[in-house]
Amino acid sequence: MQKVVPEIWPIFDQRVREMVEISQPGKPVELQHHVQAIMAEATICIFFGQGYANSKNVKSVLDLAEDIAELLGIYQNQSFLGRNLFWLWKPLTWAQIVLFRIPLHIGFTFARTLWTDISDMAKSPRKKDDSLVNYLVRAYASPDGHLSVRTRMWIMVLILTFLFASLHQTATIMVWITYHLALHPDCQNSLRDEASSIVSSRELSYSSSIVDVQTMQNAVKTDSFIREVLRMKGDLVNLVRAPIRDIELGGYIVPKGSLVFPVTHLSYRSPEFVNQPNEFSGARWVGSGKSAAMTGPGYLAFGLGRWACPGRLLAVMELKCWIFALLKYSKVDLDGGKYEILDPFNITSVPPRGDILIERWESHV
Ligand code: HEM
């Protein structure tokens, strides 16, 4: 995180500034497009290193994350074929994405650069390079630096999976965060004040864009707001388990191999875990000892236990960068005060639709 935050903050800062500059009063911004582009660039920097961050690769990564999202069935409930003719939707989607879209979107240049880098890293390990690619190569290469074609393909598959898990999910939550900021202007003011007071107390200038991991850790109101949005956005399910033997759960026998989907909504809204659970309170978690990345039975946004999301600390840092940059340059509003849920069963991975309006802070843009 010490290294990642200073690397990704300028991306958030610059791209949000551009988004605000081109926004027009009273006209909704293309929020999803902007958050995905920001996340694609940040993810490339973290996973592949800054050398890969060019507009062509950003486009490839964006398209690939969408391909994997579709392949995994995230948009299935929105497709007529997916809802009514599943047996046909499944092979068609598979063939279309695996045989055509993924090879097309990886693109020759990106695939070749990655392939060459994997070979070079295997032959001469780069000890100081802590990109995901270098880590995977070190984990899979034999001591003499050999990597079979199959292993290289497997590394590529792992990278694609990580890209999807990181980019799509965090971008969707960034959209959720923005809608909740728009619905709670009081929170916008208090988070903006928090950001500028932290930065000025550290004798750095908020306006000169120096934000590091310490700044992010001190942002306790922002952290609390993120946790509250993740709790309140309304998911029904977001994790799954399958027992490896028959087990008893709540008086029922769950047979080995069956899929168990905890209804997350019931935990989030249970008075057992939180007072007045149906009320949104952005500062609720300040001083509670519970941070946005801390999982528990009343907070399953990042899963639970051994299989909980390994990217959650990074995700929360990225969400904080988004809030800091967005509030630094603008105030956000939701046209009509309403948004539409596109897939009630998949709230955590399918962003809502609505019209976000942006009002600039003239002092910064
Ligand atoms: C706000 C953003 C994110 C949310 C809400 C989220 C949520 C989740 C959830 C609910 C799970 C399942 C956990 C379980 O079964 O207990 C999961 C798994 C996973 N997440 Fe995330 N995630 C986010 C961001 C990220 C990021 C940034 C990365 C990568 C850097 C990542 C990588 C993964 C991986 C690899 C798994 C599978 C872990 C395993 O099965 O062992 N996620 N995530």
Residues whose N, C-alpha, C, O or C-beta is under 5 A from the ligand:
A	BS01	HEM	F162 A165 S166 Q169 T170 I173 N238 L239 V240 L300 A301 F302 G303 L304 W307 A308 C309 P310 G311 L314 A315
